[in-house]
Amino acid sequence: MVKYFCCADLLKSTWDQVCIAFWQRYPNPYSNHVLTEDIIFREVTPTNCLISRRLLTKTSRAPRWMERYLPKHMASSAYIIEDSIVDPQKRTMTTFTWNISHARLMSVEERCEYKINPENHSWTEMKREAWISSNVYGLSRAIQEFGLARFKTSISKTMKGFEYILAKMQGETPSRTLAETATERARETALAAKEKAKDLASHAQKKQFV
């Protein structure tokens, strides 16, 4: 049995900009789980299509109940293959990704298609499909549900990362992440506490000389 998922998204940028952002989207504040990206194959076909294959290394923390089925060195990382085809004549980009780590435990295959939005040629529409399967006897349903929930969560981060890179490319100031905002507030609080401590120490020292 295979879990199937499909959704559509809209990026308010041109197809050309989205294609460029696709190759520049790592790193971004929403992709801290992506550790490395390596191009292992690339060619231009006689019809001027760009075909690429990349190997991505990601952190992928498994739930505790799943860790017992994984070697210790594999419980927190995963290797992903990403194939892509960019067709400049049809103005489409299609990507295929699948995991080569933990594949016996859970397989996640994804297909994404980027094309010009027919209603607004300055926008790009994206169709995403995913197939999640597991062959672990007695646990396949639970593993598939876990994989689907994680996949849905990753979609949100992927889109935010895309929008962040597109904003940078277009010279806009990307919206700060919650982590960045929280870090800044923490610094401001720490600085205020430090200044207050200085004032208290100064008052205490003055009292000693009175």
BATOR-508470 format. One line per 4 residues: number of its first residue (from 0); their letters; for each residue x, y, z of N, C-alpha, C. Coordinates in nm, 2 decimals. Layout:
residues N
NUM = A = X/Y/Z/X/Y/Z/X/Y/Z ~ ...
***
This chain:
residues 210
0 = MVKY = 0.08/-0.12/0.00/0.00/0.00/0.00/0.09/0.12/0.00 ~ 0.05/0.23/-0.08/0.13/0.35/-0.09/0.04/0.47/-0.06 ~ 0.09/0.56/0.02/0.02/0.69/0.05/0.06/0.78/-0.06 ~ -0.05/0.84/-0.11/-0.03/0.94/-0.22/-0.08/1.08/-0.17
4 = FCCA = 0.00/1.18/-0.21/-0.03/1.32/-0.17/-0.01/1.41/-0.29 ~ -0.09/1.51/-0.31/-0.08/1.60/-0.42/-0.13/1.74/-0.37 ~ -0.05/1.84/-0.41/-0.09/1.98/-0.38/-0.04/2.08/-0.48 ~ -0.09/2.20/-0.48/-0.04/2.30/-0.58/-0.01/2.43/-0.50
8 = DLLK = 0.09/2.49/-0.55/0.13/2.62/-0.49/0.16/2.72/-0.60 ~ 0.16/2.85/-0.56/0.18/2.96/-0.65/0.29/3.05/-0.60 ~ 0.39/3.07/-0.69/0.50/3.16/-0.66/0.48/3.29/-0.74 ~ 0.48/3.40/-0.67/0.45/3.52/-0.74/0.58/3.58/-0.80
12 = STWD = 0.65/3.50/-0.88/0.77/3.54/-0.95/0.77/3.47/-1.09 ~ 0.84/3.52/-1.18/0.85/3.46/-1.32/0.91/3.33/-1.31 ~ 0.88/3.25/-1.42/0.94/3.12/-1.43/1.09/3.12/-1.43 ~ 1.15/3.22/-1.50/1.29/3.23/-1.51/1.35/3.25/-1.37
16 = QVCI = 1.29/3.34/-1.29/1.34/3.37/-1.16/1.33/3.25/-1.07 ~ 1.22/3.18/-1.08/1.20/3.05/-1.00/1.31/2.95/-1.03 ~ 1.34/2.94/-1.16/1.44/2.84/-1.20/1.58/2.88/-1.14 ~ 1.61/3.01/-1.15/1.74/3.05/-1.09/1.74/3.03/-0.94
20 = AFWQ = 1.63/3.06/-0.88/1.62/3.05/-0.73/1.63/2.90/-0.69 ~ 1.58/2.81/-0.78/1.59/2.67/-0.75/1.73/2.62/-0.72 ~ 1.82/2.68/-0.80/1.96/2.64/-0.79/2.03/2.71/-0.68 ~ 1.97/2.82/-0.63/2.04/2.90/-0.52/1.96/2.89/-0.39
24 = RYPN = 1.87/2.80/-0.38/1.78/2.80/-0.26/1.85/2.75/-0.13 ~ 1.96/2.69/-0.14/2.04/2.65/-0.02/2.17/2.73/-0.02 ~ 2.20/2.78/0.10/2.13/2.77/0.23/2.02/2.88/0.24 ~ 1.92/2.86/0.32/1.83/2.97/0.36/1.79/2.94/0.50
28 = PYSN = 1.72/3.04/0.57/1.69/3.02/0.71/1.60/2.90/0.74 ~ 1.53/2.85/0.63/1.43/2.75/0.65/1.49/2.61/0.61 ~ 1.62/2.60/0.58/1.67/2.48/0.53/1.80/2.44/0.61 ~ 1.79/2.46/0.74/1.91/2.42/0.82/1.93/2.27/0.82
32 = HVLT = 1.83/2.20/0.78/1.84/2.05/0.78/1.92/2.00/0.66 ~ 1.95/2.09/0.56/2.02/2.05/0.44/2.17/2.08/0.47 ~ 2.25/1.97/0.48/2.39/1.98/0.51/2.48/2.01/0.39 ~ 2.46/1.93/0.29/2.54/1.94/0.17/2.46/1.92/0.04
36 = EDII = 2.51/1.97/-0.07/2.45/1.95/-0.20/2.56/1.93/-0.30 ~ 2.56/1.83/-0.38/2.67/1.80/-0.48/2.61/1.76/-0.61 ~ 2.65/1.82/-0.72/2.61/1.79/-0.85/2.69/1.67/-0.90 ~ 2.63/1.56/-0.93/2.70/1.44/-0.97/2.69/1.41/-1.12
40 = FREV = 2.59/1.48/-1.18/2.58/1.46/-1.33/2.50/1.58/-1.38 ~ 2.55/1.62/-1.50/2.48/1.74/-1.57/2.51/1.73/-1.72 ~ 2.41/1.76/-1.80/2.43/1.76/-1.94/2.32/1.85/-2.01 ~ 2.35/1.90/-2.13/2.25/1.97/-2.21/2.21/1.88/-2.33
44 = TPTN = 2.09/1.85/-2.35/2.04/1.76/-2.46/2.04/1.84/-2.59 ~ 2.03/1.76/-2.70/2.03/1.83/-2.83/1.91/1.93/-2.84 ~ 1.81/1.91/-2.76/1.69/2.00/-2.76/1.71/2.11/-2.66 ~ 1.83/2.13/-2.61/1.86/2.24/-2.51/1.80/2.22/-2.37
48 = CLIS = 1.76/2.10/-2.34/1.71/2.07/-2.20/1.83/2.05/-2.11 ~ 1.82/2.11/-1.99/1.92/2.09/-1.89/1.88/1.97/-1.80 ~ 1.97/1.87/-1.80/1.94/1.75/-1.71/2.05/1.75/-1.60 ~ 2.00/1.74/-1.48/2.10/1.74/-1.37/2.06/1.63/-1.27
52 = RRLL = 2.16/1.59/-1.20/2.14/1.50/-1.08/2.22/1.55/-0.97 ~ 2.16/1.56/-0.85/2.23/1.61/-0.73/2.21/1.51/-0.62 ~ 2.31/1.51/-0.53/2.31/1.43/-0.41/2.30/1.53/-0.29 ~ 2.19/1.52/-0.21/2.17/1.61/-0.10/2.18/1.52/0.03
56 = TKTS = 2.25/1.58/0.13/2.26/1.52/0.26/2.18/1.61/0.35 ~ 2.09/1.54/0.43/2.00/1.62/0.52/2.00/1.55/0.65 ~ 1.97/1.63/0.75/1.95/1.57/0.89/1.80/1.52/0.88 ~ 1.78/1.41/0.94/1.64/1.35/0.94/1.62/1.27/1.07
60 = RAPR = 1.59/1.34/1.17/1.57/1.28/1.30/1.45/1.18/1.30 ~ 1.48/1.06/1.32/1.37/0.96/1.33/1.30/0.96/1.46 ~ 1.18/0.92/1.47/1.11/0.91/1.61/1.18/0.80/1.69 ~ 1.17/0.81/1.82/1.23/0.71/1.90/1.19/0.57/1.87
64 = WMER = 1.07/0.55/1.84/1.02/0.41/1.82/1.08/0.35/1.69 ~ 1.12/0.44/1.60/1.18/0.40/1.47/1.33/0.38/1.48 ~ 1.39/0.44/1.57/1.54/0.44/1.58/1.59/0.30/1.61 ~ 1.51/0.21/1.67/1.56/0.08/1.69/1.58/0.00/1.57
68 = YLPK = 1.52/0.04/1.46/1.53/-0.03/1.33/1.64/0.03/1.24 ~ 1.71/0.13/1.29/1.82/0.20/1.22/1.95/0.19/1.28 ~ 2.06/0.17/1.21/2.19/0.18/1.26/2.21/0.32/1.33 ~ 2.29/0.32/1.43/2.31/0.45/1.51/2.36/0.56/1.42
72 = HMAS = 2.45/0.53/1.32/2.51/0.64/1.24/2.41/0.68/1.13 ~ 2.30/0.61/1.12/2.20/0.65/1.01/2.07/0.71/1.07 ~ 2.06/0.71/1.20/1.93/0.75/1.26/1.91/0.90/1.25 ~ 2.01/0.98/1.22/2.00/1.13/1.22/2.03/1.19/1.09
76 = SAYI = 2.06/1.12/0.98/2.09/1.17/0.86/2.03/1.09/0.74 ~ 2.02/1.16/0.63/1.96/1.09/0.51/2.02/1.14/0.38 ~ 2.03/1.06/0.28/2.08/1.10/0.15/1.97/1.09/0.05 ~ 1.96/1.20/-0.02/1.85/1.22/-0.12/1.91/1.24/-0.26
80 = IEDS = 1.85/1.17/-0.36/1.88/1.20/-0.50/1.78/1.29/-0.56 ~ 1.82/1.39/-0.63/1.73/1.48/-0.70/1.77/1.49/-0.84 ~ 1.68/1.45/-0.93/1.69/1.47/-1.07/1.61/1.59/-1.12 ~ 1.65/1.66/-1.21/1.58/1.77/-1.26/1.59/1.79/-1.42
84 = IVDP = 1.49/1.83/-1.48/1.49/1.86/-1.62/1.43/2.00/-1.65 ~ 1.51/2.09/-1.70/1.47/2.22/-1.73/1.45/2.23/-1.89 ~ 1.33/2.26/-1.93/1.30/2.27/-2.07/1.27/2.42/-2.10 ~ 1.37/2.49/-2.16/1.35/2.63/-2.19/1.25/2.66/-2.30
88 = QKRT = 1.22/2.56/-2.39/1.12/2.59/-2.49/0.98/2.57/-2.44 ~ 0.95/2.47/-2.37/0.82/2.45/-2.31/0.80/2.53/-2.18 ~ 0.91/2.59/-2.13/0.91/2.67/-2.01/0.85/2.59/-1.89 ~ 0.92/2.47/-1.88/0.88/2.39/-1.76/1.01/2.34/-1.70
92 = MTTF = 1.00/2.31/-1.57/1.10/2.25/-1.49/1.04/2.14/-1.41 ~ 1.09/2.02/-1.42/1.04/1.90/-1.35/1.15/1.84/-1.27 ~ 1.11/1.81/-1.14/1.21/1.75/-1.05/1.16/1.62/-1.00 ~ 1.25/1.53/-0.98/1.22/1.40/-0.91/1.31/1.38/-0.80
96 = TWNI = 1.26/1.35/-0.68/1.35/1.32/-0.57/1.31/1.19/-0.50 ~ 1.41/1.12/-0.44/1.38/1.00/-0.37/1.49/0.97/-0.27 ~ 1.46/0.91/-0.16/1.56/0.88/-0.06/1.63/0.75/-0.09 ~ 1.77/0.75/-0.07/1.84/0.63/-0.08/1.88/0.57/0.05
100 = SHAR = 1.86/0.65/0.16/1.88/0.61/0.29/1.75/0.56/0.35 ~ 1.75/0.46/0.43/1.63/0.41/0.50/1.53/0.36/0.40 ~ 1.56/0.34/0.28/1.46/0.31/0.18/1.38/0.18/0.21 ~ 1.44/0.08/0.28/1.37/-0.04/0.32/1.27/-0.01/0.43
104 = LMSV = 1.30/0.09/0.51/1.21/0.13/0.62/1.10/0.21/0.56 ~ 1.13/0.32/0.49/1.03/0.41/0.43/1.09/0.47/0.30 ~ 1.01/0.47/0.20/1.05/0.53/0.07/0.96/0.65/0.04 ~ 1.02/0.76/0.01/0.95/0.88/-0.02/0.99/0.93/-0.16
108 = EERC = 0.90/0.93/-0.25/0.93/0.97/-0.39/0.85/1.10/-0.42 ~ 0.91/1.20/-0.48/0.84/1.33/-0.50/0.86/1.37/-0.64 ~ 0.76/1.43/-0.70/0.77/1.48/-0.84/0.71/1.62/-0.83 ~ 0.78/1.72/-0.88/0.74/1.86/-0.88/0.75/1.91/-1.02
112 = EYKI = 0.65/1.99/-1.06/0.65/2.05/-1.19/0.62/2.20/-1.18 ~ 0.71/2.28/-1.24/0.70/2.43/-1.23/0.67/2.47/-1.38 ~ 0.57/2.55/-1.39/0.53/2.61/-1.52/0.47/2.74/-1.50 ~ 0.46/2.82/-1.61/0.40/2.95/-1.61/0.25/2.94/-1.58
116 = NPEN = 0.21/3.03/-1.49/0.07/3.04/-1.46/-0.01/3.09/-1.58 ~ -0.11/3.02/-1.63/-0.18/3.07/-1.75/-0.26/3.20/-1.73 ~ -0.30/3.23/-1.61/-0.37/3.35/-1.58/-0.29/3.47/-1.56 ~ -0.16/3.45/-1.52/-0.07/3.56/-1.50/0.07/3.51/-1.53
120 = HSWT = 0.12/3.55/-1.65/0.25/3.50/-1.69/0.37/3.55/-1.61 ~ 0.35/3.64/-1.52/0.45/3.68/-1.43/0.46/3.59/-1.30 ~ 0.37/3.50/-1.29/0.37/3.40/-1.18/0.41/3.26/-1.23 ~ 0.44/3.18/-1.13/0.48/3.04/-1.16/0.40/2.95/-1.07
124 = EMKR = 0.33/2.85/-1.13/0.26/2.76/-1.05/0.34/2.63/-1.04 ~ 0.31/2.56/-0.93/0.39/2.44/-0.89/0.30/2.33/-0.85 ~ 0.31/2.22/-0.91/0.23/2.10/-0.87/0.33/2.00/-0.81 ~ 0.29/1.95/-0.69/0.38/1.86/-0.62/0.30/1.73/-0.59
128 = EAWI = 0.37/1.62/-0.62/0.31/1.49/-0.59/0.41/1.41/-0.51 ~ 0.36/1.32/-0.42/0.45/1.24/-0.34/0.39/1.10/-0.32 ~ 0.47/1.00/-0.31/0.43/0.86/-0.29/0.52/0.81/-0.17 ~ 0.45/0.77/-0.07/0.52/0.73/0.05/0.48/0.58/0.08
132 = SSNV = 0.58/0.50/0.10/0.55/0.35/0.12/0.65/0.30/0.22 ~ 0.61/0.18/0.27/0.69/0.11/0.37/0.66/-0.04/0.36 ~ 0.76/-0.12/0.38/0.75/-0.26/0.38/0.77/-0.33/0.51 ~ 0.77/-0.25/0.62/0.79/-0.31/0.75/0.66/-0.37/0.80
136 = YGLS = 0.67/-0.50/0.82/0.55/-0.58/0.85/0.50/-0.53/0.99 ~ 0.37/-0.50/0.99/0.30/-0.46/1.11/0.31/-0.31/1.15 ~ 0.41/-0.24/1.08/0.43/-0.10/1.11/0.42/-0.01/0.99 ~ 0.39/-0.07/0.87/0.39/0.01/0.75/0.29/0.12/0.75
140 = RAIQ = 0.17/0.10/0.81/0.07/0.21/0.81/0.12/0.32/0.90 ~ 0.17/0.29/1.02/0.22/0.39/1.11/0.34/0.47/1.05 ~ 0.43/0.40/0.98/0.54/0.46/0.92/0.50/0.55/0.81 ~ 0.40/0.51/0.73/0.35/0.59/0.62/0.29/0.72/0.67
144 = EFGL = 0.21/0.71/0.78/0.14/0.82/0.84/0.25/0.92/0.89 ~ 0.35/0.87/0.95/0.46/0.95/1.00/0.53/1.03/0.89 ~ 0.56/0.95/0.78/0.62/1.01/0.66/0.54/1.12/0.60 ~ 0.41/1.09/0.59/0.32/1.19/0.53/0.31/1.32/0.61
148 = ARFK = 0.30/1.30/0.74/0.30/1.42/0.83/0.43/1.50/0.82 ~ 0.54/1.44/0.82/0.67/1.51/0.80/0.68/1.57/0.67 ~ 0.63/1.51/0.56/0.64/1.56/0.43/0.56/1.69/0.42 ~ 0.44/1.69/0.48/0.35/1.81/0.47/0.42/1.93/0.55
152 = TSIS = 0.49/1.89/0.66/0.56/2.00/0.73/0.67/2.06/0.65 ~ 0.74/1.97/0.58/0.86/2.02/0.50/0.81/2.11/0.38 ~ 0.69/2.09/0.33/0.64/2.17/0.22/0.64/2.31/0.26 ~ 0.59/2.34/0.38/0.58/2.48/0.43/0.72/2.54/0.43
156 = KTMK = 0.81/2.47/0.49/0.95/2.52/0.50/1.01/2.54/0.36 ~ 0.98/2.45/0.27/1.04/2.46/0.13/0.99/2.59/0.06 ~ 0.86/2.61/0.07/0.80/2.73/0.01/0.85/2.86/0.07 ~ 0.86/2.86/0.20/0.92/2.98/0.27/1.06/3.01/0.23
160 = GFEY = 1.14/2.90/0.21/1.28/2.91/0.17/1.28/2.97/0.03 ~ 1.20/2.92/-0.06/1.19/2.97/-0.20/1.16/3.11/-0.20 ~ 1.06/3.15/-0.12/1.02/3.29/-0.12/1.13/3.38/-0.06 ~ 1.20/3.33/0.03/1.31/3.40/0.09/1.42/3.43/-0.01
164 = ILAK = 1.46/3.33/-0.09/1.56/3.35/-0.19/1.51/3.44/-0.30 ~ 1.39/3.42/-0.34/1.33/3.51/-0.45/1.33/3.65/-0.41 ~ 1.30/3.68/-0.28/1.30/3.82/-0.23/1.44/3.88/-0.23 ~ 1.54/3.80/-0.20/1.68/3.84/-0.20/1.72/3.87/-0.34
168 = MQGE = 1.68/3.79/-0.44/1.71/3.81/-0.58/1.65/3.93/-0.63 ~ 1.53/3.97/-0.59/1.46/4.08/-0.64/1.50/4.21/-0.56 ~ 1.59/4.20/-0.47/1.64/4.32/-0.40/1.55/4.36/-0.29 ~ 1.46/4.27/-0.25/1.37/4.30/-0.13/1.44/4.25/-0.01
172 = TPSR = 1.39/4.30/0.10/1.43/4.26/0.23/1.35/4.14/0.28 ~ 1.40/4.02/0.28/1.32/3.91/0.32/1.27/3.92/0.46 ~ 1.15/3.87/0.48/1.09/3.87/0.62/1.18/3.79/0.71 ~ 1.20/3.84/0.83/1.29/3.77/0.92/1.22/3.65/0.98
176 = TLAE = 1.29/3.55/1.01/1.23/3.43/1.06/1.21/3.45/1.21 ~ 1.12/3.36/1.26/1.09/3.37/1.41/1.22/3.35/1.49 ~ 1.31/3.27/1.44/1.43/3.24/1.52/1.52/3.37/1.52 ~ 1.52/3.44/1.41/1.60/3.56/1.40/1.54/3.67/1.49
180 = TATE = 1.41/3.68/1.49/1.34/3.78/1.57/1.36/3.74/1.72 ~ 1.35/3.61/1.75/1.37/3.57/1.89/1.51/3.60/1.94 ~ 1.61/3.57/1.85/1.75/3.59/1.89/1.77/3.74/1.91 ~ 1.71/3.83/1.83/1.73/3.97/1.85/1.67/4.02/1.98
184 = RARE = 1.55/3.97/2.01/1.49/4.01/2.13/1.56/3.96/2.25 ~ 1.62/3.84/2.24/1.70/3.79/2.35/1.82/3.87/2.37 ~ 1.88/3.92/2.26/2.00/4.01/2.28/1.96/4.14/2.34 ~ 1.85/4.20/2.30/1.80/4.32/2.36/1.77/4.31/2.51
188 = TALA = 1.71/4.19/2.54/1.68/4.17/2.68/1.81/4.15/2.77 ~ 1.91/4.08/2.71/2.03/4.06/2.78/2.11/4.19/2.79 ~ 2.10/4.28/2.69/2.17/4.41/2.70/2.10/4.50/2.80 ~ 1.97/4.49/2.80/1.90/4.57/2.90/1.93/4.52/3.04
192 = AKEK = 1.93/4.39/3.06/1.97/4.34/3.19/2.11/4.37/3.24 ~ 2.20/4.38/3.14/2.34/4.41/3.17/2.35/4.56/3.21 ~ 2.27/4.64/3.14/2.28/4.79/3.18/2.22/4.81/3.31 ~ 2.11/4.74/3.34/2.04/4.75/3.47/2.14/4.70/3.58
196 = AKDL = 2.21/4.59/3.56/2.30/4.54/3.65/2.41/4.65/3.68 ~ 2.46/4.71/3.57/2.56/4.82/3.59/2.51/4.93/3.68 ~ 2.38/4.97/3.65/2.32/5.08/3.73/2.31/5.04/3.88 ~ 2.27/4.92/3.90/2.26/4.87/4.04/2.39/4.87/4.11
200 = ASHA = 2.50/4.82/4.04/2.63/4.81/4.09/2.68/4.95/4.12 ~ 2.65/5.05/4.03/2.70/5.19/4.05/2.63/5.25/4.17 ~ 2.50/5.22/4.19/2.43/5.28/4.30/2.48/5.22/4.43 ~ 2.51/5.09/4.43/2.56/5.02/4.55/2.70/5.08/4.58
204 = QKKQ = 2.78/5.10/4.48/2.92/5.16/4.51/2.91/5.30/4.56 ~ 2.81/5.38/4.52/2.80/5.51/4.57/2.76/5.51/4.71 ~ 2.67/5.42/4.75/2.63/5.41/4.89/2.74/5.37/4.99 ~ 2.84/5.30/4.93/2.95/5.26/5.02/3.04/5.39/5.05
208 = FV = 3.04/5.48/4.96/3.12/5.60/4.99/3.04/5.72/5.06 ~ 2.91/5.69/5.08/2.83/5.80/5.15/2.85/5.79/5.30
***
